[in-house]
C-alpha cells in the first residue's frame, strides 16, 4: 500500500433548501463568520481555525425526520454542540430559529431542529 498522503477534515457540509438562510442561523448560533459565499453555498469558519461548517442549497432537499422512522427521510448526520448552560443555550437556539424536537431521549441533552430540519444536540461537557 502507498504511503498515506496528508488528509484533514476541512468542513462539514449540510444540504438545505436555502444555504444563505441556514448560514445566517448557524452564524448567529455559533458566533462564526462567513468565510466564503456563493449563490448556492456558504462556508462558515470557526474562530479557532478548526473544522468549518458549509451550507449547500439543494433543489430537491427533504428534511430528515426525528426520531427516525422507516420509509421516511433519514438523517445522515447531526451536530453535537457543547454548551456551558443547557437551558440558556436552548433558549438562545430557539430565539435564533431552532425548534425543540418533540422527542428528547436524554435528560442531559437537548435535541433541536435547525430551520432546515436537521437535528442537532446541545450538551454539557
N, CA, C and O atoms as a MOPAC input file, in Angstrom:
PM7 MOZYME 1SCF
protein

 N      0.83300 1    -1.17300 1     0.00000 1
 C      0.00000 1     0.00000 1     0.00000 1
 C      0.88600 1     1.24700 1     0.00000 1
 O      1.93700 1     1.27200 1     0.64100 1
 N      0.45700 1     2.26300 1    -0.71300 1
 C      1.20700 1     3.51200 1    -0.79000 1
 C      1.14100 1     4.26800 1     0.52900 1
 O      0.22700 1     4.07300 1     1.33100 1
 N      2.12100 1     5.12600 1     0.73600 1
 C      2.12600 1     5.94800 1     1.94600 1
 C      0.91400 1     6.87500 1     1.94800 1
 O      0.54400 1     7.44200 1     0.92000 1
 N      0.31000 1     7.01500 1     3.11500 1
 C     -0.88600 1     7.84800 1     3.21500 1
 C     -0.51800 1     9.31300 1     3.04800 1
 O      0.35400 1     9.81400 1     3.75800 1
 N     -1.17200 1    10.01100 1     2.11300 1
 C     -0.91700 1    11.44300 1     1.96800 1
 C     -1.56500 1    12.20100 1     3.12600 1
 O     -2.39200 1    11.64900 1     3.85200 1
 N     -1.18800 1    13.46200 1     3.29200 1
 C     -1.80000 1    14.28000 1     4.34500 1
 C     -3.26000 1    14.53800 1     3.98300 1
 O     -3.55600 1    15.06500 1     2.91000 1
 N     -4.16500 1    14.16800 1     4.87900 1
 C     -5.59700 1    14.34000 1     4.67600 1
 C     -6.17400 1    14.89800 1     5.96900 1
 O     -5.90400 1    14.37400 1     7.05000 1
 N     -6.96900 1    15.96000 1     5.86100 1
 C     -7.59600 1    16.51700 1     7.06100 1
 C     -9.01200 1    16.97200 1     6.72700 1
 O     -9.31600 1    17.32300 1     5.58700 1
 N     -9.86000 1    16.96000 1     7.72900 1
 C    -11.24100 1    17.37600 1     7.56100 1
 C    -11.29400 1    18.89500 1     7.57900 1
 O    -10.90400 1    19.51300 1     8.57000 1
 N    -11.77300 1    19.50900 1     6.49800 1
 C    -11.81900 1    20.95700 1     6.38300 1
 C    -13.17600 1    21.52200 1     6.76600 1
 O    -13.25700 1    22.56300 1     7.41800 1
 N    -14.24700 1    20.83900 1     6.36300 1
 C    -15.58300 1    21.33700 1     6.62700 1
 C    -16.59200 1    20.20000 1     6.58400 1
 O    -16.36800 1    19.17900 1     5.93500 1
 N    -17.69700 1    20.38700 1     7.27800 1
 C    -18.84600 1    19.50300 1     7.19000 1
 C    -19.88200 1    20.26700 1     6.38500 1
 O    -20.11100 1    21.44900 1     6.64100 1
 N    -20.50900 1    19.61900 1     5.42100 1
 C    -21.47300 1    20.28900 1     4.54500 1
 C    -22.87700 1    19.77500 1     4.83500 1
 O    -23.12800 1    18.57100 1     4.80800 1
 N    -23.78800 1    20.70700 1     5.11300 1
 C    -25.19800 1    20.37100 1     5.30300 1
 C    -25.98400 1    20.82500 1     4.08200 1
 O    -25.93400 1    21.99600 1     3.70700 1
 N    -26.70900 1    19.90000 1     3.46300 1
 C    -27.61200 1    20.26900 1     2.37600 1
 C    -28.85200 1    20.90300 1     2.98400 1
 O    -29.22600 1    20.59600 1     4.11600 1
 N    -29.48500 1    21.78400 1     2.23000 1
 C    -30.65500 1    22.50500 1     2.72600 1
 C    -31.35100 1    23.18600 1     1.55400 1
 O    -30.80000 1    23.21600 1     0.45400 1
 N    -32.55000 1    23.73300 1     1.76100 1
 C    -33.22300 1    24.41700 1     0.66200 1
 C    -32.64200 1    25.79700 1     0.36600 1
 O    -32.74000 1    26.26500 1    -0.76800 1
 N    -32.03700 1    26.46500 1     1.35800 1
 C    -31.50800 1    27.81400 1     1.18000 1
 C    -30.23500 1    27.96500 1     2.00200 1
 O    -30.29300 1    28.15200 1     3.21700 1
 N    -29.08600 1    27.88200 1     1.33500 1
 C    -27.79500 1    27.92000 1     2.02400 1
 C    -27.60600 1    29.21000 1     2.81300 1
 O    -27.07500 1    29.18300 1     3.92300 1
 N    -28.02800 1    30.32600 1     2.26100 1
 C    -27.80900 1    31.60800 1     2.94000 1
 C    -28.66900 1    31.74200 1     4.19000 1
 O    -28.20100 1    32.25800 1     5.20500 1
 N    -29.90800 1    31.29100 1     4.13400 1
 C    -30.77500 1    31.35800 1     5.31100 1
 C    -30.23400 1    30.45700 1     6.42100 1
 O    -30.20700 1    30.86200 1     7.58300 1
 N    -29.80400 1    29.24300 1     6.07800 1
 C    -29.28500 1    28.34000 1     7.10300 1
 C    -27.93200 1    28.83100 1     7.62100 1
 O    -27.62300 1    28.66100 1     8.80100 1
 N    -27.13600 1    29.42900 1     6.76100 1
 C    -25.86400 1    30.00800 1     7.20700 1
 C    -26.11300 1    31.13200 1     8.20600 1
 O    -25.38100 1    31.25700 1     9.18700 1
 N    -27.12800 1    31.94400 1     7.97300 1
 C    -27.45800 1    33.01700 1     8.92100 1
 C    -27.79900 1    32.43300 1    10.28700 1
 O    -27.37600 1    32.96400 1    11.31400 1
 N    -28.56400 1    31.33700 1    10.30300 1
 C    -28.91500 1    30.68300 1    11.56600 1
 C    -27.66100 1    30.21500 1    12.30200 1
 O    -27.47400 1    30.55000 1    13.47100 1
 N    -26.79800 1    29.44200 1    11.63000 1
 C    -25.61200 1    28.90200 1    12.30000 1
 C    -24.59600 1    30.00100 1    12.61500 1
 O    -23.88300 1    29.89900 1    13.61300 1
 N    -24.51300 1    31.03300 1    11.80200 1
 C    -23.61900 1    32.16100 1    12.09100 1
 C    -24.02200 1    32.80100 1    13.41400 1
 O    -23.17200 1    33.09700 1    14.25400 1
 N    -25.32200 1    33.01300 1    13.59300 1
 C    -25.80700 1    33.60400 1    14.84000 1
 C    -25.65000 1    32.62900 1    16.00700 1
 O    -25.20100 1    33.02000 1    17.08500 1
 N    -26.01400 1    31.38000 1    15.80000 1
 C    -25.95600 1    30.39200 1    16.87900 1
 C    -24.53100 1    30.17800 1    17.38200 1
 O    -24.29200 1    30.15800 1    18.59000 1
 N    -23.59100 1    30.01800 1    16.46300 1
 C    -22.21500 1    29.68700 1    16.82800 1
 C    -21.30600 1    30.89600 1    16.99600 1
 O    -20.24200 1    30.79000 1    17.60600 1
 N    -21.71700 1    32.04900 1    16.45900 1
 C    -20.85700 1    33.22100 1    16.50000 1
 C    -19.70600 1    33.14000 1    15.51400 1
 O    -18.67000 1    33.77600 1    15.70500 1
 N    -19.88900 1    32.35500 1    14.45600 1
 C    -18.84400 1    32.19500 1    13.44200 1
 C    -19.01700 1    33.22100 1    12.34000 1
 O    -20.04800 1    33.88800 1    12.26100 1
 N    -17.99800 1    33.34700 1    11.48000 1
 C    -18.02100 1    34.29200 1    10.37000 1
 C    -18.18100 1    33.57300 1     9.04600 1
 O    -17.78700 1    32.41700 1     8.89300 1
 N    -18.77000 1    34.28300 1     8.08700 1
 C    -18.83000 1    33.78500 1     6.71900 1
 C    -17.43500 1    33.95100 1     6.12200 1
 O    -16.90900 1    35.06200 1     6.06800 1
 N    -16.84600 1    32.86200 1     5.68100 1
 C    -15.51700 1    32.88300 1     5.07500 1
 C    -15.59100 1    32.92800 1     3.55900 1
 O    -14.70600 1    33.47500 1     2.90200 1
 N    -16.64800 1    32.35300 1     3.00900 1
 C    -16.82100 1    32.31600 1     1.56100 1
 C    -18.31100 1    32.18200 1     1.28100 1
 O    -19.02900 1    31.46100 1     1.97500 1
 N    -18.76000 1    32.88900 1     0.25300 1
 C    -20.18100 1    32.84300 1    -0.07800 1
 C    -20.35700 1    32.82200 1    -1.58800 1
 O    -19.78800 1    33.64700 1    -2.30300 1
 N    -21.14000 1    31.88400 1    -2.05700 1
 C    -21.50100 1    31.75500 1    -3.46000 1
 C    -23.02100 1    31.68200 1    -3.52100 1
 O    -23.65800 1    31.58500 1    -2.47200 1
 N    -23.62300 1    31.72500 1    -4.69500 1
 C    -25.09300 1    31.72700 1    -4.76100 1
 C    -25.76300 1    30.54500 1    -4.04700 1
 O    -26.81900 1    30.72500 1    -3.44000 1
 N    -25.18300 1    29.35900 1    -4.10500 1
 C    -25.81100 1    28.17700 1    -3.50200 1
 C    -24.95200 1    27.50900 1    -2.43800 1
 O    -25.17900 1    26.34800 1    -2.09700 1
 N    -23.97000 1    28.23100 1    -1.91200 1
 C    -23.03500 1    27.61600 1    -0.96300 1
 C    -22.43100 1    28.69000 1    -0.06800 1
 O    -22.06600 1    29.76600 1    -0.54100 1
 N    -22.32600 1    28.39400 1     1.23400 1
 C    -21.71400 1    29.31600 1     2.19000 1
 C    -20.81100 1    28.50400 1     3.10800 1
 O    -21.18300 1    27.42600 1     3.57300 1
 N    -19.61600 1    29.03600 1     3.36200 1
 C    -18.67600 1    28.42900 1     4.30600 1
 C    -18.58000 1    29.31800 1     5.53000 1
 O    -18.27000 1    30.50500 1     5.42300 1
 N    -18.85100 1    28.73500 1     6.70500 1
 C    -18.64800 1    29.42100 1     7.97500 1
 C    -17.35100 1    28.91700 1     8.58100 1
 O    -17.06800 1    27.71900 1     8.56700 1
 N    -16.56500 1    29.84500 1     9.11500 1
 C    -15.28600 1    29.47300 1     9.70100 1
 C    -15.30400 1    29.55800 1    11.20900 1
 O    -15.83700 1    30.50200 1    11.79100 1
 N    -14.71700 1    28.56400 1    11.82600 1
 C    -14.55600 1    28.50700 1    13.27400 1
 C    -13.45900 1    29.50900 1    13.66500 1
 O    -12.38700 1    29.50200 1    13.06000 1
 N    -13.70500 1    30.36200 1    14.65400 1
 C    -12.70900 1    31.36600 1    15.02900 1
 C    -11.35300 1    30.78500 1    15.42600 1
 O    -10.33000 1    31.44200 1    15.23600 1
 N    -11.32100 1    29.57100 1    15.97200 1
 C    -10.03200 1    28.99500 1    16.37100 1
 C     -9.34300 1    28.26900 1    15.22500 1
 O     -8.29800 1    27.64700 1    15.41900 1
 N     -9.92600 1    28.34400 1    14.02800 1
 C     -9.31100 1    27.73800 1    12.85400 1
 C     -9.62400 1    26.26600 1    12.67400 1
 O     -9.04000 1    25.61700 1    11.80600 1
 N    -10.52800 1    25.72600 1    13.46900 1
 C    -10.88500 1    24.31700 1    13.36000 1
 C    -11.74400 1    24.04500 1    12.14000 1
 O    -11.84000 1    24.87100 1    11.23200 1
 N    -12.35900 1    22.88900 1    12.13200 1
 C    -13.21300 1    22.46100 1    11.03800 1
 C    -14.35100 1    23.45300 1    10.83000 1
 O    -14.97100 1    23.90400 1    11.79300 1
 N    -14.62500 1    23.79000 1     9.57500 1
 C    -15.69400 1    24.72600 1     9.24600 1
 C    -17.02500 1    24.02000 1     9.06200 1
 O    -17.12500 1    22.79800 1     9.16800 1
 N    -18.03900 1    24.81800 1     8.78400 1
 C    -19.37700 1    24.31200 1     8.50200 1
 C    -19.84400 1    24.97900 1     7.22700 1
 O    -19.88000 1    26.20500 1     7.13400 1
 N    -20.20500 1    24.16400 1     6.23800 1
 C    -20.68900 1    24.68400 1     4.96300 1
 C    -22.15300 1    24.33000 1     4.79200 1
 O    -22.61500 1    23.29000 1     5.26000 1
 N    -22.87500 1    25.21000 1     4.11500 1
 C    -24.27900 1    25.00900 1     3.82400 1
 C    -24.42700 1    25.05800 1     2.31900 1
 O    -23.89900 1    25.95800 1     1.66700 1
 N    -25.14700 1    24.09000 1     1.76400 1
 C    -25.28500 1    23.98000 1     0.31100 1
 C    -26.74700 1    23.83800 1    -0.06700 1
 O    -27.43600 1    22.94100 1     0.42000 1
 N    -27.22200 1    24.72300 1    -0.93600 1
 C    -28.60500 1    24.66500 1    -1.40900 1
 C    -28.78700 1    23.46900 1    -2.33900 1
 O    -27.97000 1    23.22500 1    -3.22600 1
 N    -29.85500 1    22.74000 1    -2.12400 1
 C    -30.22600 1    21.61200 1    -2.97600 1
 C    -31.70700 1    21.73600 1    -3.30100 1
 O    -32.54000 1    21.78300 1    -2.39700 1
 N    -32.03700 1    21.78800 1    -4.58200 1
 C    -33.42500 1    21.97500 1    -5.00400 1
 C    -34.34900 1    20.86300 1    -4.49000 1
 O    -35.49400 1    21.13900 1    -4.13200 1
 N    -33.88400 1    19.64500 1    -4.44800 1
 C    -34.71000 1    18.51800 1    -4.03000 1
 C    -34.58500 1    18.16300 1    -2.56800 1
 O    -34.95600 1    17.05900 1    -2.16900 1
 N    -34.07200 1    19.07000 1    -1.76000 1
 C    -33.84300 1    18.77700 1    -0.33500 1
 C    -35.12700 1    18.35400 1     0.37200 1
 O    -36.18500 1    18.95700 1     0.18900 1
 N    -35.01100 1    17.30600 1     1.18300 1
 C    -36.10000 1    16.86000 1     2.05900 1
 C    -35.54800 1    16.79200 1     3.46700 1
 O    -34.52400 1    16.15500 1     3.71400 1
 N    -36.22200 1    17.44600 1     4.38000 1
 C    -35.77300 1    17.45400 1     5.76900 1
 C    -35.85800 1    16.05100 1     6.36500 1
 O    -36.79300 1    15.30800 1     6.06600 1
 N    -34.88900 1    15.68300 1     7.20500 1
 C    -34.96700 1    14.38000 1     7.87800 1
 C    -36.05800 1    14.38700 1     8.93600 1
 O    -36.49200 1    15.44300 1     9.39800 1
 N    -36.48600 1    13.20300 1     9.30800 1
 C    -37.49900 1    13.02800 1    10.34000 1
 C    -36.80200 1    12.65000 1    11.63700 1
 O    -35.91300 1    11.79900 1    11.63200 1
 N    -37.19000 1    13.26900 1    12.74700 1
 C    -36.63900 1    12.92500 1    14.05700 1
 C    -37.78300 1    12.68500 1    15.01200 1
 O    -38.67600 1    13.52800 1    15.09200 1
 N    -37.81300 1    11.57900 1    15.74600 1
 C    -36.86700 1    10.47700 1    15.61200 1
 C    -37.07900 1     9.76700 1    14.27900 1
 O    -38.13700 1     9.87100 1    13.66000 1
 N    -36.06200 1     9.05500 1    13.86200 1
 C    -36.11600 1     8.38100 1    12.56900 1
 C    -37.22300 1     7.33600 1    12.53800 1
 O    -37.50600 1     6.66100 1    13.52800 1
 N    -37.83600 1     7.23000 1    11.36500 1
 C    -38.89200 1     6.24600 1    11.14300 1
 C    -38.62900 1     5.55600 1     9.80700 1
 O    -38.17900 1     6.19600 1     8.85700 1
 N    -38.90500 1     4.25800 1     9.72800 1
 C    -38.72000 1     3.54600 1     8.45700 1
 C    -39.54200 1     4.21100 1     7.34700 1
 O    -40.61100 1     4.77100 1     7.59300 1
 N    -39.02700 1     4.13400 1     6.15200 1
 C    -39.71500 1     4.64300 1     4.95600 1
 C    -39.75700 1     6.16700 1     4.88000 1
 O    -40.39600 1     6.70600 1     3.97700 1
 N    -39.09900 1     6.87800 1     5.79400 1
 C    -39.07400 1     8.34100 1     5.73600 1
 C    -37.62500 1     8.81400 1     5.62400 1
 O    -36.69200 1     8.04900 1     5.87000 1
 N    -37.44800 1    10.07100 1     5.25400 1
 C    -36.10400 1    10.62600 1     5.06600 1
 C    -35.29800 1    10.49200 1     6.35600 1
 O    -35.70300 1    10.99400 1     7.40500 1
 N    -34.16500 1     9.81800 1     6.27200 1
 C    -33.30300 1     9.59900 1     7.42300 1
 C    -32.26900 1    10.71800 1     7.51200 1
 O    -31.87000 1    11.28500 1     6.49500 1
 N    -31.83800 1    11.03200 1     8.73100 1
 C    -30.73400 1    11.96900 1     8.87600 1
 C    -29.44800 1    11.24500 1     8.48300 1
 O    -29.31800 1    10.03700 1     8.68500 1
 N    -28.52800 1    11.97600 1     7.93600 1
 C    -27.24300 1    11.39000 1     7.56100 1
 C    -26.18900 1    11.66900 1     8.63300 1
 O    -25.21700 1    10.92700 1     8.77400 1
 N    -26.39700 1    12.73900 1     9.37600 1
 C    -25.50200 1    13.10800 1    10.45700 1
 C    -26.22600 1    14.11800 1    11.32700 1
 O    -27.28400 1    14.62400 1    10.95300 1
 N    -25.66100 1    14.40900 1    12.48100 1
 C    -26.17000 1    15.50000 1    13.29200 1
 C    -24.98700 1    16.15200 1    13.98900 1
 O    -23.93300 1    15.53600 1    14.14800 1
 N    -25.16400 1    17.38600 1    14.40000 1
 C    -24.11000 1    18.12400 1    15.07800 1
 C    -24.30800 1    18.02700 1    16.58500 1
 O    -25.43300 1    18.14700 1    17.07200 1
 N    -23.23500 1    17.81100 1    17.31900 1
 C    -23.22800 1    17.85500 1    18.77300 1
 C    -22.53700 1    19.15300 1    19.17300 1
 O    -21.36800 1    19.36500 1    18.84900 1
 N    -23.26100 1    20.01900 1    19.87600 1
 C    -22.73300 1    21.31700 1    20.26900 1
 C    -22.59000 1    21.36900 1    21.78300 1
 O    -23.57500 1    21.27300 1    22.51500 1
 N    -21.35500 1    21.52200 1    22.24400 1
 C    -21.05900 1    21.61400 1    23.67500 1
 C    -21.44400 1    23.01400 1    24.15500 1
 O    -21.11200 1    24.00800 1    23.50900 1
 N    -22.14300 1    23.08800 1    25.28800 1
 C    -22.59800 1    24.36800 1    25.82700 1
 C    -22.24700 1    24.44700 1    27.31000 1
 O    -21.97300 1    23.42700 1    27.94200 1
 N    -22.25600 1    25.65600 1    27.86200 1
 C    -21.97600 1    25.80100 1    29.28900 1
 C    -23.24100 1    25.99000 1    30.11600 1
 O    -23.18500 1    25.96500 1    31.34500 1
 N    -24.38000 1    26.17900 1    29.45600 1
 C    -25.66600 1    26.37300 1    30.12300 1
 C    -26.73800 1    25.77300 1    29.21900 1
 O    -27.10400 1    26.37600 1    28.21000 1
 N    -27.23900 1    24.60200 1    29.56700 1
 C    -28.17000 1    23.87400 1    28.71100 1
 C    -29.46200 1    24.65500 1    28.48200 1
 O    -29.89800 1    24.80100 1    27.34000 1
 N    -30.07200 1    25.15300 1    29.53700 1
 C    -31.32100 1    25.90800 1    29.39300 1
 C    -31.09600 1    27.19800 1    28.61300 1
 O    -31.88600 1    27.53600 1    27.73100 1
 N    -30.03300 1    27.91400 1    28.92900 1
 C    -29.73100 1    29.16600 1    28.23400 1
 C    -29.42300 1    28.94800 1    26.76300 1
 O    -29.86300 1    29.72000 1    25.91200 1
 N    -28.66500 1    27.89700 1    26.46200 1
 C    -28.32600 1    27.60000 1    25.07000 1
 C    -29.55800 1    27.18300 1    24.28500 1
 O    -29.71000 1    27.55600 1    23.12200 1
 N    -30.44000 1    26.41000 1    24.91500 1
 C    -31.66900 1    26.02200 1    24.23600 1
 C    -32.51600 1    27.26100 1    23.93700 1
 O    -33.01300 1    27.41100 1    22.82100 1
 N    -32.68200 1    28.13600 1    24.90300 1
 C    -33.48100 1    29.35100 1    24.69800 1
 C    -32.88000 1    30.21400 1    23.59000 1
 O    -33.61000 1    30.75400 1    22.75900 1
 N    -31.56200 1    30.34500 1    23.57500 1
 C    -30.88900 1    31.13500 1    22.54300 1
 C    -31.08600 1    30.50500 1    21.17300 1
 O    -31.37200 1    31.21000 1    20.20500 1
 N    -30.93700 1    29.18800 1    21.07700 1
 C    -31.11100 1    28.49100 1    19.80000 1
 C    -32.53800 1    28.66100 1    19.27600 1
 O    -32.73700 1    28.90300 1    18.08600 1
 N    -33.52100 1    28.53700 1    20.15500 1
 C    -34.92300 1    28.70500 1    19.74700 1
 C    -35.16500 1    30.14500 1    19.30100 1
 O    -35.83300 1    30.37200 1    18.29200 1
 N    -34.63200 1    31.11800 1    20.03700 1
 C    -34.78100 1    32.52300 1    19.64600 1
 C    -34.09900 1    32.80300 1    18.30600 1
 O    -34.49000 1    33.72200 1    17.58600 1
 N    -33.07000 1    32.00400 1    17.97300 1
 C    -32.35400 1    32.16600 1    16.70700 1
 C    -33.03600 1    31.47700 1    15.53800 1
 O    -32.64700 1    31.68600 1    14.38900 1
 N    -34.06100 1    30.64700 1    15.81100 1
 C    -34.79800 1    29.99000 1    14.73800 1
 C    -34.89900 1    28.48600 1    14.82700 1
 O    -35.53600 1    27.86400 1    13.97700 1
 N    -34.28300 1    27.87600 1    15.84100 1
 C    -34.38100 1    26.42500 1    16.02400 1
 C    -35.73700 1    26.06700 1    16.63100 1
 O    -36.44800 1    26.92000 1    17.16200 1
 N    -36.06900 1    24.79700 1    16.53700 1
 C    -37.28200 1    24.26000 1    17.14600 1
 C    -36.87800 1    23.11500 1    18.06100 1
 O    -36.05000 1    22.28400 1    17.68900 1
 N    -37.45700 1    23.06600 1    19.25800 1
 C    -37.17500 1    21.94400 1    20.16400 1
 C    -37.87000 1    20.70800 1    19.61400 1
 O    -39.06600 1    20.74300 1    19.32500 1
 N    -37.13200 1    19.62500 1    19.47000 1
 C    -37.71900 1    18.37200 1    18.99000 1
 C    -38.68700 1    17.83600 1    20.03700 1
 O    -38.44300 1    17.95900 1    21.23700 1
 N    -39.78200 1    17.24400 1    19.57900 1
 C    -40.76300 1    16.67600 1    20.49600 1
 C    -40.16100 1    15.51100 1    21.27400 1
 O    -40.45300 1    15.34300 1    22.45800 1
 N    -39.33000 1    14.71300 1    20.62800 1
 C    -38.71800 1    13.55600 1    21.27100 1
 C    -37.36500 1    13.95500 1    21.85300 1
 O    -36.48000 1    14.41000 1    21.12900 1
 N    -37.21300 1    13.78200 1    23.16100 1
 C    -35.97700 1    14.08300 1    23.87300 1
 C    -35.50800 1    12.80300 1    24.54800 1
 O    -36.08400 1    12.40500 1    25.56000 1
 N    -34.46200 1    12.13400 1    24.01100 1
 C    -34.06200 1    10.82100 1    24.52600 1
 C    -33.29700 1    10.82600 1    25.84600 1
 O    -33.21800 1     9.79000 1    26.50700 1
 N    -32.72600 1    11.98000 1    26.25200 1
 C    -31.92400 1    12.02800 1    27.46600 1
 C    -32.19700 1    13.33900 1    28.20000 1
 O    -32.43400 1    14.37000 1    27.57000 1
 N    -32.16400 1    13.29700 1    29.51900 1
 C    -32.42500 1    14.49900 1    30.31000 1
 C    -31.28200 1    15.50700 1    30.22000 1
 O    -31.51200 1    16.70900 1    30.35400 1
 N    -30.05100 1    15.03700 1    29.99500 1
 C    -28.89800 1    15.93600 1    29.99400 1
 C    -28.46000 1    16.37200 1    28.59700 1
 O    -27.38000 1    16.93900 1    28.43500 1
 N    -29.29200 1    16.11200 1    27.59100 1
 C    -29.03400 1    16.52200 1    26.21200 1
 C    -30.32900 1    17.10400 1    25.67200 1
 O    -31.41200 1    16.59800 1    25.96400 1
 N    -30.22000 1    18.16500 1    24.88700 1
 C    -31.39700 1    18.73600 1    24.24100 1
 C    -31.26200 1    18.54800 1    22.74100 1
 O    -30.24500 1    18.91100 1    22.15000 1
 N    -32.28200 1    17.98500 1    22.13300 1
 C    -32.30900 1    17.81600 1    20.68700 1
 C    -33.17500 1    18.93400 1    20.12100 1
 O    -34.32300 1    19.12100 1    20.52400 1
 N    -32.60100 1    19.66600 1    19.18100 1
 C    -33.31700 1    20.73500 1    18.49300 1
 C    -33.22500 1    20.48900 1    16.99500 1
 O    -32.41400 1    19.68500 1    16.53500 1
 N    -34.05400 1    21.18000 1    16.24600 1
 C    -34.03600 1    21.10600 1    14.78900 1
 C    -33.69400 1    22.48500 1    14.25300 1
 O    -34.28600 1    23.48200 1    14.66600 1
 N    -32.73700 1    22.54400 1    13.32800 1
 C    -32.40800 1    23.82800 1    12.72600 1
 C    -33.52800 1    24.22100 1    11.75300 1
 O    -34.43400 1    23.41800 1    11.52800 1
 N    -33.49900 1    25.41200 1    11.17600 1
 C    -34.58500 1    25.83500 1    10.29400 1
 C    -34.81100 1    24.94700 1     9.06300 1
 O    -35.88900 1    24.98900 1     8.47100 1
 N    -33.81900 1    24.14900 1     8.67300 1
 C    -33.98300 1    23.22600 1     7.55000 1
 C    -34.38100 1    21.82900 1     8.02600 1
 O    -34.53600 1    20.92600 1     7.20400 1
 N    -34.54900 1    21.63300 1     9.33800 1
 C    -34.99700 1    20.35700 1     9.87200 1
 C    -33.91000 1    19.41300 1    10.32700 1
 O    -34.22200 1    18.31200 1    10.78200 1
 N    -32.62400 1    19.79500 1    10.22500 1
 C    -31.54500 1    18.92500 1    10.70100 1
 C    -31.55800 1    18.89400 1    12.22000 1
 O    -31.57300 1    19.95000 1    12.85200 1
 N    -31.55100 1    17.70300 1    12.82900 1
 C    -31.43700 1    17.65300 1    14.28000 1
 C    -30.01400 1    18.00400 1    14.71100 1
 O    -29.04500 1    17.68100 1    14.02300 1
 N    -29.90700 1    18.66800 1    15.85400 1
 C    -28.60000 1    18.89000 1    16.48500 1
 C    -28.79800 1    18.79500 1    17.98700 1
 O    -29.88900 1    19.03900 1    18.50200 1
 N    -27.73200 1    18.43800 1    18.67800 1
 C    -27.79900 1    18.22800 1    20.12700 1
 C    -26.98300 1    19.26500 1    20.85700 1
 O    -25.87900 1    19.61600 1    20.44000 1
 N    -27.53700 1    19.75300 1    21.95400 1
 C    -26.81600 1    20.60400 1    22.89200 1
 C    -26.50100 1    19.74100 1    24.09200 1
 O    -27.36100 1    19.00200 1    24.57300 1
 N    -25.26200 1    19.82800 1    24.58700 1
 C    -24.88900 1    19.01400 1    25.74600 1
 C    -23.86100 1    19.74600 1    26.59000 1
 O    -23.10900 1    20.58600 1    26.09600 1
 N    -23.84500 1    19.41100 1    27.87100 1
 C    -22.84800 1    19.95100 1    28.80800 1
 C    -21.60200 1    19.09700 1    28.76200 1
 O    -21.68600 1    17.88800 1    28.54500 1
 N    -20.42400 1    19.71700 1    28.96700 1
 C    -19.18200 1    18.92900 1    28.96300 1
 C    -19.12000 1    17.94600 1    30.10800 1
 O    -18.14000 1    17.21300 1    30.24100 1

